[in-house]
Amino acid sequence: MKEPNFYDLNAESLARRYDAIPVEEIHSPWLALIEDLPAKLALDVGAGSGRDARWLAEKGWSVVAVEPSDLREVAQEKSSHLDIEWFKDSLPELAHVRSIGYRFDLILISAVWQHIPPLQRERAFRILTELLNPGGFIVISLRMGSDVEENSLRGFHEVSSEELDGFARNRALVKCLYSEMSDSSRNDIRWGYVAYRSPDDGSGGLSLLRHIIINDDKTATYKLALVRSLSRIAESYPGAVIARSDSEVTIPLGLVGLLWLKQYKRLILQFGLPQLKNRNPGFAKDPFYKLSQFSDADLRLGASLSPERFSVFMAALKDACQSIVKNPANFITYPGTNRQIFVASTKTTRFEKFSNRITLDALASFGEIKIPLNLWQSLGQYACWLEPAITHEWL
């Protein structure tokens, strides 16, 4: 039997204290974020007396409320008439919430984050983001101050919005609010309110890209390398599209392979970093290693090479393109299906017909890759936002 903690021992008095503060007062900094949202599904983590969960339910939200302490029993009695599901659960695991398979449009972590030990916070934040719907908000209130006795009694840790900002960038969330306000009864305590949103451009493209980057299973860096290459092409080479329809664009497979090679060339040949545990990837054959003698200026559209160097480049590019088609393009699929998102195909080419220049025609001779139109638009528009998320996952 676990030893009762501060919240178990003081459940009734704490509930009265929490309920005495109106939601509109304590949460005023962020309530405007959800004013225009249609009432959907909310998760209240560390719901305490149920004050916030009841307020949301009365506004028409369906609410899942989790509370590990005996406060939960007090809260359930007051909310039995409302659309609230109660669970005994807590961060960082949220094991029960994760098992029911819900995704939420609002996740509220009010006066809870200071309870989480610093070494567990990044994992806790990752789990929260995995429970968020596209376009949904995570709202966290941060208790900041120097009440040493209370910190010790309740097991509080120091918190900062900067730490959360870093977690959010790594999980491809957008910061949409930071505000501070004083505690209503304690001069040495203040509260910070921070909110992050899972971007949704209305097309479904961003949420699908975020799934590939953040959630999709990966045994190597290939999927990330492909998405990163496509993002850079969509941003910097929009004229490389060789066919366009109402549903997709087609670009030269060789252009994807060119950017692929440039990513791995620096990592493997310059810094000696293996990509698959203790070995390098299958496309890194003899022609790839000869690229160590090529500068970045040699590996660009329009570059002219000697016949020998052009032959080396084209051979390395052929290996890269075959690997792209066989591996990441083959295994990046729509969630829950085996349907490929990026449909790529190779074709045979003759190197000598391209006058030793890296042209779009030369790159198109290796094959093509089809990209859903909504993803192409999102890749180009949000490239600067996708880059840090891809880099973090790659690391």
Secondary structure, DSSP 8 states (H G I E B T S, - for coil): -----HHHHTHHHHHHHHHTS-HHHHTTTTGGGGTTS---EEEEET-TTSHHHHHHHHTT-EEEEE--STHHHHHHHHHTTSSEEEE---TTT-HHHHHHT--EEEEEE-S-GGGS-HHHHHHHHHHHHHTEEEEEEEEEEEEEE--HHHHHHHT-----HHHHHHHHHHTT-EEEEEEEEE-SS-TTEEEEEEEEE----SSSHHHHHHIIIIIS--SSSHHHHHHHHHHHHHHH-GGG--EE-SSEEEEEHHHHHHHHHHHHIIIIIIT---SBTTB--TT--HHHHHGGG--GGGSSTT-B--HHHHHHHHHHHHHHHHHHHHTHHHH-B-TTS--BSSEEEE----GGGGTTB--HHHHHTTEEEEEEHHHHHHHHHTHHHHHHHHHHHH-
